[in-house]
């Protein structure tokens, strides 16, 4: 018998509870036997299970595994499975596995703690065959040594199943978080992803099926089957060899809306959403941001499938997930290139004349070029679903991964681009690729605003791409940016409208009143972004007719943040919103709620310090920032905030050190170097300030503040021509910039002194 402390002893049945309207897969299977049989072998059916001998794949025979940084022993006590490893407080203990999580290509294990949290253990079982490197234990963060206070530690909040995983791995989940006690009572109607996860609650449909006679309406909560009567058809004589949808318009929305919440990187904005709700009424999807996606839209971080599929021509043509995947077994409709041949004629595409590789090889597979794979969690290879045409020329220009040289490892993207040009001609793809604009926006390159504005306002582009372009527009906005934001506020795509409303953050509150017209938008995501944009606008400044709608949207916004009430960032967001509305007591309480959940949460420390400084409590602000830099010495944000606080309390010399550290830690952030240059100039060290600004403008030529500051220094040094050149560049960024225009006019009015 095991004698060490056993954590996680509550039986699995405690989580399974009835919920109104849910009937369970077993009930569905009585009429839908074929679909249920296909489902039983699927990843959905095995997404989560009780930790029983039938479900546990890992070897719990007593072996101790170490990778040099982490150690664990895997034990079995009858039908109980236990992992002995370091847990809370870095104390080694025995942790009983409560559930399994997934099956292929790896299986993870959960531990139920007394406060209702289920935490995901860091050791996973590689369930691949041994000849492929599987049948072994491995640590998911093998190269990291995480402190127990780190959110990524297996006992930390980023590994809490209840918030991070539950809604997509079980059916009918009620998260059951109690903010007062900081405990969970999470329940589900079915431990895995059952029928009602996609089809909605089945009670009304079961009642219909049992009725005699049956009413004409089958009472389905979610209707997924397309009943338009149309179909994919090859047009006679069409040389493209690609199908088009023939007949009445396809009813495609429901399928995408069902799959998106669990196959997208997204933030929930309502608690425990039911299937069938519109995606943007329940979630805020991540855009194509660095770390998640490369500048060309290719997957980088763990973003699943929706974000790449939303970029694809397939999605815009009306293709849905079930065109390629059987929705019950989750297997492909056909193997290899045959699945693509459903819509792409093999005589046109499955030939060496098209792909320029040897037939019947891996290189000749459609997915090899159009769905490059990335590996996550050590062994899980997932394919990109944007179905992009390989563009080695773009990869060469912006430094993104190139699908061609992913296989031809001894070559360069430039070589691949030349090879493609010999096959298809040099002008086959001579239109400006949107990746160039996204990359320019990420880098803050000169001319980026114009390129981003062109992408943002091009309605032929995918909504997720256009929303990303809006998010990269400079703030405060240039003339091109402002025009693009104004145009996209009226866009038919709600994701684009929501991004345009976010972009209003760069405007003065009096210039945000356009947002009032979106307070009653059909999509929740748009309504809450309208309320967020209007947060600093006094109620009396809004049109009287808009005030009730603002009150409703404001309540929705706060509720959307409270969905993540167990996480400190939610309370930081709430604090910022309440402070913008002038509710200082509420804001202070929210900041304290954030620090109660994590006393060293960086965003809470930095933002609360700014909050205190705005209230004139500079000593309190300074104390918070000293604490922040002690706990997070490698945070440029914390160092910068500390420097500003030191300047506020009359310590400009002391501020130079943290400013220097901020610049060193984040050389790509021009505002840190700009602030350091101002501090140097204020201390009479003008030559150093001038050099710092020139270095900053080398890296970020569009940084308006650095242009104005350097122009002013050059003017004071009597370098009028150089000062005028810099001021002219600032005006070119935004012709409506009054300060830059006034400085340029002043400089043009100056004349060099004549001979004496």
ABEGO torsion letter per residue (X at the ends): XBABBBBGABBAAAABBBBBGBAEAAAAAAABAAAAAAAAABAAAAABBBBBAAABABBAAGBBBBAGABBBBBBBBEABBBBBBBBBGGBBBBBBBABBBEAOABBBBBBBBAAGBBBBBABBBBABBAAAGBGBBBBABAABBBBAABAABAABAAABAAAAAAAAABBGBBAGBBAAAGBBBBBBABABBBAAAAAEBAAAAAAAAABOBBBABAGBABBABBAAGBBBBBBBGBAAGBBBBBEBBBBAAAAAAAAAAAABBBBBABBGBBBGBBAAAABBBBBBBBGABBAAGBBABBAEAAAAAAABAAAAAGBBAAAABBAAAGBBABBEAAAAAAABBAAAABBAAAAGBBBGBAAABAAAAABBBBBBGGABBBBBAAGBBBBAAAAAAAGBBBAAAAABAABBAAAAAAAAAAAAEAAABABBBAAAAAAAAAAGBBGAAAAAAAAAABAABBAAAAAAAAAABBOBBBAAAAAAAAAAAABABAAAAAAAAAAAAABBAAAAAAAAAAAABABAAAAAAAAAAAAABBAAABBAAAAAAAAAAAAAAAAAAAAAAABAAAAAAAAAAAAAAGBAAAAAAAAAAAAAABAABAAAAAAAAAAAAAAGBAAAAAAAAAAAAAABAABAAAAAAAAAAAAAAGBAAAAAAAAAAAAAABAABAAAAAAAAAAAAAAGBAAAAAAAAAAAAAABAABAAAAAAAAAAAAAAGBAAAAAAAAAAAAAABAABAAAAAAAAAAAABBBBBBX
